[in-house]
């Protein structure tokens, strides 16, 4: 294996690690959404409810961004390596 091939393998590995980090961020945001929902159920404070609704919306937007990043990284890996998912 030549030096360039080694660098490309390392780069593709890093891309997939970054894709995994995006997925882990989504997991954290899902936990956040669960806590937001619990707080919404427990409060009668109108101001807090309004804040929690904004927080919920912002968290969902962050999830959407992470999903876009993950898809982009995945596509880059496939393009770089030429390895595609198996089809059934």
Residue, then its C-alpha position, 0 to 999 in steps of 0.5 A: x500500500x502506498x502513502x496516498x492509499x494509506x492517507x485515503x483509508x485514514x481519511x475515509x475512516x475519519x469521515x465515518x467517525x464524524x458520521x457516527x458523531x452526528x448520529x450520537x448528537x441526534x441521540x442526545x437531542x432525542x433525550x433533550x426532546x424527551x425532557x422538554x416534553x416531560x417539562x411541558x407536561x409538568x408546568x402550568x406556567x405560560x411563559x415557561x411553556x412558550x420557552x419550552x415550545x421554542x426550545x423544542x422547535x430549535x432542538x428539532x431543527x438541530x436534529x434536522x441539521x445533524x441528519x443532513x450532515x450525517x447523510x453528506x458524510x455517508x455520501x462522501x465515504x461512498x464516493x471516496x471509497x467506491x464501496x456501496x451498501x449491499x442491495x437485497 
